[in-house]
Amino acid sequence: MATEKALSKNFDVIVVGAGISGINTGYHLQTRCPNLSYTILEGREELGGTWSLFRYPGIRSDSDLHTFGFSWEPWNQPNAIAEADAIRAYLSSTAKKYHIDEKIQYKHFVNKLDWSTSKQRWTLEVAHDGTTSTYSSKYIVMGTGYYDYKEPLEAKIPGLENFKGQVIHPQFWPEDLDYTDKKILIVGSGATAVTLLPNLAKKAKMVTQVQRSPGYFLILPQKDPTDQWVKDHLPGFLSRRFIRWKYLIMGTLVYQLCRWFPARMRNVLRAGVKAELPPGTDIDPHFKPAYQPWDQRMCITPGGDYFEAYKNGKAEIKTDHIRTVTEDGLILGSGEQLQADIIITATGLKMRVGGGAQLTVDGKPVELADKFLWKGTMLQDVPNLWYIIGYANASWTLAADASARLFCRMMNDMEYSGKKSVVPYLTPPQQEKMEKDNVPLLPLNSTYVTNAMSRRVIPRAGKDGNWKPRINYFVDMFKAIYGDITSGVQYR
């Protein structure tokens, strides 16, 4: 791999992270900026990011693979929702096909990044095999995602320390865990809980989901007959792109309908859930969210597998707060006691933008929470650095694609014109106005987002212009290719 080949530590572009964002960035740099040298520094021992780290039973994408896959190498399997093994295989084969894997340096963890105004370059402190070395580059692309790989979000469950059985967070699933004929409690209502329940129910004695607040469900067919018809009647390269565009349009339309007509879409979504539940099952309160559709991410259940577990009598759901955890289970607010051998805290992930690397400009630390993001990707007052942050309402890869088109265009423009750096900036009146507007970067009220905001670990967004949060792939891609790349930034 690149560890042996990349003797030089000076590059035009350094990409941090070899997950979906890093692989996508590598492709776009090779095709759109062929004269720029680049490497990908990956802290772990293999590519894949989230799909390499998480190993809990049934882990799968929470959006369709036709939009979650790369635009330049469309997903070609019949299932729209895929499990982690299939996603890892897709990422690995794609990286190898386009020789992106040859650019990856594994077990290279970036500790610090410092921009030098006098040198007009980045200097990176990189740890590898117990030693530290220095890398440098003109440009940095942070493809590290926004989850903390080392620490999960702490589950605030009263009395959890009292439990004598196993307490497991899905982020660190024990490979040797035998849950056959066990009583399992899953605390949580998000995508992880919804994925775990039907998979654990196949072997467990009983799986009980305990949720404080229900979520919305989007029930997708595992294999859409329309997709197969398209594949049967169009050449492969056309059918894959047609199907991808179908899912792009459908996903955007569903989101917009939820925002424009929340009451009506709430009824539509609840009707879909009711049709999947066993006859006579009360839909309230377990499937009556207290918030509007898309105030939080929706839970996808391919083929209705989540509801099959209830039909088979292997699962149940409780909607209540937890009064306390006991030695052998927990007590709900109602007083009901639930016994368990295993408690799974599927209560969310801890956000950490930039992989935990220390960021400085001319030796001065940069506080992410004090800065705004220009076009959802460049940090205010920080030159030649782009973050890749996915959409809250669509596939991560779509935002990564729009970001890559934008920074490749900007890099090419600077290389052609002889400019050395570009830095987003705000005038004092603009800064004051945007601080008053207080617009969140991610338009969700999920616990992991509000927690990150309170811990001040994510950048901010504005209400107007290039500082607004990104929510629409079509708009963002058009702006990346044809839009203004001079307002709100200074070229030097």
C-alpha positions as CSV (number, residue, x, y, z in Angstrom):
1,M,0.0,0.0,0.0
2,A,0.9,3.7,0.0
3,T,2.8,3.2,3.3
4,E,5.7,1.7,1.4
5,K,5.4,3.8,-1.8
6,A,4.9,7.3,-0.4
7,L,8.4,8.2,0.6
8,S,7.7,11.9,0.3
9,K,5.8,13.6,3.1
10,N,5.1,16.8,1.0
11,F,2.0,16.8,-1.1
12,D,-0.3,19.3,-2.8
13,V,-3.3,17.8,-1.1
14,I,-3.6,15.7,2.1
15,V,-6.9,14.0,2.7
16,V,-7.5,12.9,6.3
17,G,-9.7,9.8,6.5
18,A,-10.2,6.8,4.2
19,G,-14.0,6.4,4.6
20,I,-16.6,7.3,2.0
21,S,-15.5,10.9,2.0
22,G,-11.8,10.2,1.6
23,I,-12.3,7.7,-1.2
24,N,-14.7,10.0,-3.0
25,T,-12.2,12.9,-2.6
26,G,-9.4,10.7,-4.0
27,Y,-11.4,10.0,-7.2
28,H,-12.3,13.6,-7.8
29,L,-8.7,14.8,-7.2
30,Q,-7.5,12.2,-9.7
31,T,-10.0,13.1,-12.4
32,R,-10.5,16.9,-11.8
33,C,-7.1,17.9,-10.5
34,P,-4.7,15.4,-12.1
35,N,-1.7,17.7,-11.7
36,L,-2.0,17.8,-7.9
37,S,-0.2,15.2,-5.9
38,Y,-2.2,13.7,-3.0
39,T,-2.2,11.1,-0.2
40,I,-4.9,9.9,2.2
41,L,-3.9,9.5,5.9
42,E,-6.0,6.9,7.7
43,G,-5.7,6.4,11.4
44,R,-7.2,2.9,11.4
45,E,-5.8,-0.3,9.8
46,E,-8.3,-0.5,7.0
47,L,-10.5,1.7,4.8
48,G,-14.2,2.1,5.4
49,G,-14.6,4.5,8.3
50,T,-17.9,3.9,10.1
51,W,-18.4,0.7,8.1
52,S,-15.1,-0.7,9.4
53,L,-15.6,0.4,13.0
54,F,-19.2,-0.7,13.7
55,R,-19.8,-4.4,13.9
56,Y,-23.1,-4.8,15.8
57,P,-25.6,-7.4,14.4
58,G,-27.3,-6.3,11.2
59,I,-25.6,-2.9,10.9
60,R,-26.7,-1.3,7.6
61,S,-27.1,1.9,5.8
62,D,-29.8,4.3,7.0
63,S,-30.3,5.6,3.5
64,D,-30.6,3.9,0.1
65,L,-27.3,2.6,-1.4
66,H,-28.2,4.1,-4.8
67,T,-27.6,7.6,-3.4
68,F,-25.3,6.4,-0.6
69,G,-23.0,4.9,-3.3
70,F,-20.7,6.9,-5.4
71,S,-22.0,8.9,-8.4
72,W,-19.1,7.7,-10.5
73,E,-19.4,4.1,-9.5
74,P,-23.1,3.5,-8.9
75,W,-24.4,0.7,-6.6
76,N,-25.4,-2.2,-8.8
77,Q,-26.9,-4.7,-6.3
78,P,-30.6,-5.4,-6.3
79,N,-31.1,-4.3,-2.6
80,A,-31.5,-0.6,-1.9
81,I,-30.5,-1.1,1.7
82,A,-27.3,-3.0,2.4
83,E,-25.5,-4.3,5.5
84,A,-22.0,-3.3,6.5
85,D,-20.2,-6.3,4.9
86,A,-21.6,-5.5,1.5
87,I,-20.8,-1.8,1.9
88,R,-17.2,-2.6,3.0
89,A,-16.8,-4.9,0.0
90,Y,-18.2,-2.1,-2.3
91,L,-15.8,0.5,-0.9
92,S,-12.8,-1.8,-1.0
93,S,-13.4,-3.0,-4.6
94,T,-14.1,0.6,-5.8
95,A,-11.0,2.0,-4.2
96,K,-8.9,-0.8,-5.8
97,K,-10.6,-0.4,-9.2
98,Y,-9.6,3.3,-9.4
99,H,-6.2,2.8,-7.7
100,I,-7.3,5.0,-4.8
101,D,-6.1,2.4,-2.4
102,E,-2.6,3.0,-3.5
103,K,-2.8,6.5,-2.1
104,I,-3.9,5.4,1.4
105,Q,-1.4,5.4,4.3
106,Y,-2.9,3.3,7.1
107,K,-2.3,3.7,10.8
108,H,-1.3,7.3,10.2
109,F,-3.2,9.3,12.8
110,V,-3.2,13.1,12.4
111,N,-2.6,14.7,15.8
112,K,-2.1,18.4,14.8
113,L,-2.6,20.6,11.8
114,D,-1.0,24.1,11.7
115,W,-1.3,26.7,8.9
116,S,1.7,28.9,8.3
117,T,0.9,32.3,6.7
118,S,4.5,33.0,5.9
119,K,5.0,29.6,4.2
120,Q,1.4,29.4,2.8
121,R,1.4,25.7,3.7
122,W,0.0,23.3,6.2
123,T,2.2,21.3,8.5
124,L,0.8,18.1,10.0
125,E,2.0,16.1,13.0
126,V,1.3,12.4,12.2
127,A,1.6,9.5,14.5
128,H,2.5,6.1,13.0
129,D,3.8,2.9,14.8
130,G,4.8,4.7,17.9
131,T,6.7,7.5,16.1
132,T,5.8,11.0,15.0
133,S,6.6,12.5,11.7
134,T,5.9,15.8,9.9
135,Y,3.9,16.1,6.6
136,S,3.1,19.3,4.7
137,S,0.7,20.3,1.9
138,K,-0.9,23.3,0.2
139,Y,-4.5,22.0,0.8
140,I,-6.2,19.9,3.4
141,V,-9.5,17.9,3.0
142,M,-11.0,16.6,6.3
143,G,-12.9,13.4,5.4
144,T,-13.1,12.2,9.0
145,G,-16.9,12.3,9.4
146,Y,-18.4,13.7,12.6
147,Y,-18.4,10.8,15.0
148,D,-16.0,10.1,17.9
149,Y,-14.4,6.8,17.1
150,K,-12.9,6.4,20.6
151,E,-15.8,7.4,22.9
152,P,-19.6,6.8,22.5
153,L,-22.2,9.2,23.7
154,E,-22.6,8.6,27.4
155,A,-26.0,7.0,28.2
156,K,-27.7,9.0,31.0
157,I,-29.6,6.1,32.5
158,P,-30.2,6.3,36.2
159,G,-28.8,3.4,38.2
160,L,-27.1,1.8,35.2
161,E,-24.1,1.0,37.4
162,N,-26.4,-1.3,39.5
163,F,-26.9,-3.8,36.6
164,K,-25.2,-7.2,37.2
165,G,-25.6,-8.4,33.6
166,Q,-23.8,-7.1,30.5
167,V,-24.1,-3.4,29.4
168,I,-23.2,-2.9,25.8
169,H,-22.9,0.1,23.5
170,P,-23.4,-0.8,19.9
171,Q,-20.2,1.2,18.9
172,F,-18.1,-1.4,20.7
173,W,-19.9,-4.6,20.1
174,P,-18.2,-7.7,21.6
175,E,-17.3,-10.1,18.8
176,D,-17.8,-13.1,21.1
177,L,-21.2,-12.1,22.5
178,D,-23.6,-15.0,22.7
179,Y,-27.1,-13.7,23.2
180,T,-29.0,-17.0,22.4
181,D,-32.1,-17.3,24.5
182,K,-31.2,-14.1,26.4
183,K,-33.6,-11.4,27.6
184,I,-32.4,-8.2,26.0
185,L,-33.4,-4.6,26.6
186,I,-32.5,-2.0,23.9
187,V,-32.7,1.6,25.2
188,G,-33.2,4.0,22.3
189,S,-35.4,4.8,19.4
190,G,-33.1,5.7,16.5
191,A,-31.7,3.8,13.5
192,T,-29.3,1.7,15.6
193,A,-32.1,0.4,17.9
194,V,-34.4,-0.2,14.9
195,T,-31.6,-2.2,13.2
196,L,-30.7,-4.2,16.2
197,L,-34.1,-5.3,17.3
198,P,-35.1,-7.6,14.3
199,N,-31.6,-9.1,14.1
200,L,-31.3,-9.9,17.8
201,A,-34.8,-11.3,17.9
202,K,-33.7,-14.1,15.6
203,K,-31.7,-15.8,18.5
204,A,-32.7,-14.0,21.7
205,K,-35.5,-15.2,24.0
206,M,-37.1,-11.7,24.0
207,V,-36.0,-8.3,22.9
208,T,-37.7,-5.3,24.5
209,Q,-37.2,-1.8,23.1
210,V,-37.4,0.9,25.7
211,Q,-37.9,4.4,24.3
212,R,-38.6,7.8,25.8
213,S,-39.9,9.2,22.6
214,P,-41.0,7.3,19.4
215,G,-39.6,8.0,15.9
216,Y,-40.9,8.0,12.4
217,F,-40.5,5.0,10.1
218,L,-40.0,4.9,6.4
219,I,-40.8,1.4,5.0
220,L,-38.9,0.6,1.9
221,P,-39.0,-2.6,-0.2
222,Q,-35.8,-4.6,0.1
223,K,-35.9,-5.1,-3.7
224,D,-38.0,-2.7,-5.8
225,P,-39.6,-4.5,-8.9
226,T,-39.4,-1.1,-10.7
227,D,-35.6,-1.2,-10.4
228,Q,-35.5,-4.7,-11.9
229,W,-37.7,-3.7,-14.8
230,V,-35.3,-0.8,-15.6
231,K,-32.3,-3.2,-15.4
232,D,-34.0,-5.6,-17.8
233,H,-34.8,-2.9,-20.4
234,L,-31.8,-0.6,-20.3
235,P,-28.0,-1.2,-20.7
236,G,-26.2,-1.5,-17.3
237,F,-24.5,1.9,-17.3
238,L,-27.9,3.6,-18.1
239,S,-30.0,1.6,-15.7
240,R,-27.7,2.2,-12.7
241,R,-27.8,6.0,-13.3
242,F,-31.6,6.0,-14.0
243,I,-32.2,4.1,-10.7
244,R,-29.9,6.5,-8.8
245,W,-31.8,9.5,-10.1
246,K,-35.1,7.9,-9.2
247,Y,-33.9,7.6,-5.5
248,L,-32.4,11.1,-5.6
249,I,-35.7,12.6,-6.7
250,M,-37.9,10.5,-4.4
251,G,-35.7,11.2,-1.3
252,T,-35.8,15.0,-2.0
253,L,-39.5,14.9,-2.6
254,V,-40.3,13.0,0.6
255,Y,-38.3,15.5,2.7
256,Q,-39.9,18.5,1.1
257,L,-43.4,17.1,1.5
258,C,-42.6,16.5,5.2
259,R,-41.5,20.1,5.6
260,W,-44.3,21.6,3.6
261,F,-47.2,19.4,4.8
262,P,-46.1,18.0,8.2
263,A,-49.6,17.1,9.5
264,R,-50.5,15.3,6.3
265,M,-47.2,13.4,6.1
266,R,-47.4,12.5,9.7
267,N,-50.7,10.8,9.0
268,V,-49.3,9.1,5.9
269,L,-46.3,7.7,7.8
270,R,-48.4,6.5,10.7
271,A,-50.7,4.8,8.4
272,G,-47.8,2.9,6.9
273,V,-46.7,1.8,10.3
274,K,-50.2,0.7,11.3
275,A,-50.4,-1.5,8.2
276,E,-47.2,-3.3,9.2
277,L,-48.2,-4.0,12.9
278,P,-49.9,-7.2,14.0
279,P,-53.7,-6.9,13.9
280,G,-55.2,-5.2,17.0
281,T,-51.9,-3.6,18.0
282,D,-52.3,-0.1,19.5
283,I,-50.3,2.4,17.4
284,D,-50.3,4.9,20.3
285,P,-48.2,5.8,22.2
286,H,-45.4,3.6,20.8
287,F,-45.5,5.0,17.2
288,K,-46.7,8.6,17.9
289,P,-43.7,10.9,17.7
290,A,-43.9,14.2,19.6
291,Y,-42.1,16.1,16.9
292,Q,-42.8,16.8,13.2
293,P,-41.5,14.5,10.4
294,W,-37.8,15.1,9.7
295,D,-37.1,17.1,12.8
296,Q,-35.0,14.0,13.4
297,R,-33.7,11.4,11.0
298,M,-36.3,8.8,10.0
299,C,-35.8,5.1,10.7
300,I,-35.7,2.9,7.6
301,T,-37.0,-0.6,7.8
302,P,-36.3,-2.6,4.6
303,G,-39.2,-4.9,3.9
304,G,-40.7,-4.1,7.2
305,D,-38.2,-6.4,9.1
306,Y,-38.5,-4.3,12.3
307,F,-42.2,-5.1,12.5
308,E,-41.8,-8.8,11.6
309,A,-40.1,-9.3,15.0
310,Y,-43.3,-8.1,16.7
311,K,-45.5,-10.4,14.5
312,N,-43.3,-13.3,15.5
313,G,-43.8,-12.6,19.2
314,K,-40.0,-12.2,19.8
315,A,-40.1,-8.4,20.5
316,E,-42.0,-5.8,22.4
317,I,-41.9,-2.1,22.9
318,K,-42.3,0.1,25.9
319,T,-42.6,3.9,25.7
320,D,-41.8,5.5,29.1
321,H,-38.9,7.0,30.9
322,I,-36.6,4.9,33.0
323,R,-37.0,5.4,36.8
324,T,-33.9,3.3,37.6
325,V,-31.9,0.3,36.7
326,T,-31.8,-2.6,39.1
327,E,-29.5,-5.6,39.4
328,D,-31.5,-7.7,37.0
329,G,-33.4,-5.2,34.8
330,L,-35.0,-1.8,35.1
331,I,-38.1,-0.1,36.5
332,L,-40.1,2.2,34.2
333,G,-41.8,5.4,35.3
334,S,-45.1,3.6,35.4
335,G,-43.6,1.2,38.0
336,E,-43.5,-1.7,35.5
337,Q,-40.4,-3.9,36.0
338,L,-38.5,-5.4,33.1
339,Q,-35.9,-8.2,33.5
340,A,-32.9,-8.6,31.3
341,D,-29.6,-10.4,30.9
342,I,-28.2,-7.7,28.6
343,I,-28.9,-4.0,28.3
344,I,-27.9,-2.3,25.1
345,T,-27.5,1.5,25.2
346,A,-28.5,2.6,21.7
347,T,-28.8,6.2,22.8
348,G,-26.8,7.9,20.1
349,L,-23.2,8.7,19.0
350,K,-20.8,11.3,20.2
351,M,-20.0,13.9,17.6
352,R,-16.4,15.1,17.0
353,V,-15.6,17.0,13.9
354,G,-12.2,16.6,12.4
355,G,-11.3,13.3,14.1
356,G,-10.0,15.1,17.2
357,A,-7.0,16.6,15.5
358,Q,-5.7,19.9,17.1
359,L,-6.2,22.8,14.6
360,T,-4.1,25.9,14.7
361,V,-3.4,28.9,12.4
362,D,0.1,30.4,12.9
363,G,0.2,28.5,16.2
364,K,-3.1,29.9,17.5
365,P,-5.8,27.3,18.4
366,V,-9.0,27.4,16.4
367,E,-12.2,26.8,18.3
368,L,-14.7,25.1,16.0
369,A,-17.8,26.3,17.9
370,D,-16.7,30.0,17.4
371,K,-16.5,29.6,13.6
372,F,-19.0,29.5,10.9
373,L,-18.9,27.3,7.8
374,W,-18.8,28.8,4.4
375,K,-20.8,26.8,1.9
376,G,-21.0,24.0,4.5
377,T,-17.4,23.1,4.0
378,M,-14.8,25.8,4.7
379,L,-14.1,27.1,8.2
380,Q,-14.2,30.8,8.8
381,D,-10.6,32.3,9.1
382,V,-8.9,29.0,8.2
383,P,-7.2,29.0,4.8
384,N,-7.1,26.1,2.3
385,L,-9.0,23.6,4.5
386,W,-12.3,21.9,3.6
387,Y,-14.5,19.8,5.8
388,I,-16.8,17.1,4.4
389,I,-20.0,17.0,6.4
390,G,-22.9,15.0,5.1
391,Y,-26.6,15.9,4.9
392,A,-28.9,15.4,7.9
393,N,-31.8,14.7,5.5
394,A,-30.2,12.6,2.8
395,S,-27.3,10.3,2.1
396,W,-23.9,11.4,3.3
397,T,-22.2,10.7,0.0
398,L,-24.4,13.3,-1.8
399,A,-22.9,16.1,0.3
400,A,-19.4,14.6,-0.1
401,D,-19.9,14.8,-3.8
402,A,-21.0,18.4,-3.9
403,S,-18.1,19.3,-1.6
404,A,-15.6,17.6,-3.8
405,R,-16.8,19.3,-6.9
406,L,-16.5,22.7,-5.1
407,F,-13.0,22.3,-3.6
408,C,-11.6,20.8,-6.8
409,R,-12.9,23.8,-8.7
410,M,-11.4,26.2,-6.2
411,M,-8.1,24.4,-6.2
412,N,-7.9,24.4,-10.0
413,D,-8.8,28.1,-10.0
414,M,-6.0,28.9,-7.6
415,E,-3.4,26.8,-9.4
416,Y,-4.3,28.4,-12.7
417,S,-4.3,32.0,-11.4
418,G,-1.2,31.6,-9.1
419,K,-3.2,32.3,-5.9
420,K,-1.7,30.6,-2.8
421,S,-4.6,30.5,-0.4
422,V,-8.3,31.2,0.1
423,V,-9.8,32.0,3.5
424,P,-13.5,32.6,4.4
425,Y,-14.1,35.7,6.5
426,L,-16.8,37.8,8.1
427,T,-16.9,41.5,8.8
428,P,-17.7,42.4,12.4
429,P,-21.3,43.4,11.6
430,Q,-21.8,40.1,9.7
431,Q,-20.4,38.2,12.6
432,E,-22.6,39.9,15.1
433,K,-25.7,39.3,13.0
434,M,-25.1,35.6,12.4
435,E,-24.4,35.1,16.1
436,K,-27.8,36.6,16.9
437,D,-29.5,34.4,14.2
438,N,-28.1,31.3,16.0
439,V,-28.7,28.9,13.1
440,P,-27.7,25.2,13.8
441,L,-25.4,23.6,11.3
442,L,-27.6,20.4,11.3
443,P,-31.3,21.1,11.2
444,L,-32.1,18.3,13.6
445,N,-33.2,18.2,17.3
446,S,-31.8,14.7,17.9
447,T,-30.0,14.2,21.2
448,Y,-26.6,13.7,19.6
449,V,-26.8,17.0,17.8
450,T,-28.0,19.0,20.8
451,N,-25.4,17.4,22.9
452,A,-22.7,18.4,20.4
453,M,-23.9,22.0,20.4
454,S,-23.9,22.1,24.2
455,R,-20.3,20.7,24.3
456,R,-19.3,23.3,21.6
457,V,-17.6,20.8,19.3
458,I,-19.2,21.6,15.9
459,P,-19.0,24.7,13.8
460,R,-22.0,27.0,13.2
461,A,-24.1,28.1,10.3
462,G,-25.6,31.4,9.2
463,K,-29.0,32.4,8.0
464,D,-28.1,34.0,4.6
465,G,-26.0,33.5,1.5
466,N,-23.0,31.2,1.5
467,W,-23.2,30.6,5.2
468,K,-26.5,28.8,5.2
469,P,-26.6,25.1,6.2
470,R,-26.9,22.8,3.2
471,I,-30.0,20.6,2.8
472,N,-30.5,20.2,-1.0
473,Y,-28.2,18.2,-3.2
474,F,-29.4,19.6,-6.5
475,V,-29.0,23.2,-5.3
476,D,-25.6,22.5,-3.8
477,M,-24.3,20.6,-6.8
478,F,-25.3,23.5,-9.1
479,K,-23.6,26.0,-6.9
480,A,-20.5,23.9,-6.6
481,I,-20.1,23.7,-10.4
482,Y,-21.5,27.1,-11.5
483,G,-22.0,29.2,-8.4
484,D,-20.1,32.1,-6.8
485,I,-16.8,31.2,-5.2
486,T,-15.6,34.8,-4.4
487,S,-18.2,36.2,-2.0
488,G,-17.3,35.8,1.7
489,V,-13.7,34.6,0.9
490,Q,-10.4,36.2,0.3
491,Y,-7.8,34.9,-2.1
492,R,-4.2,35.7,-1.4
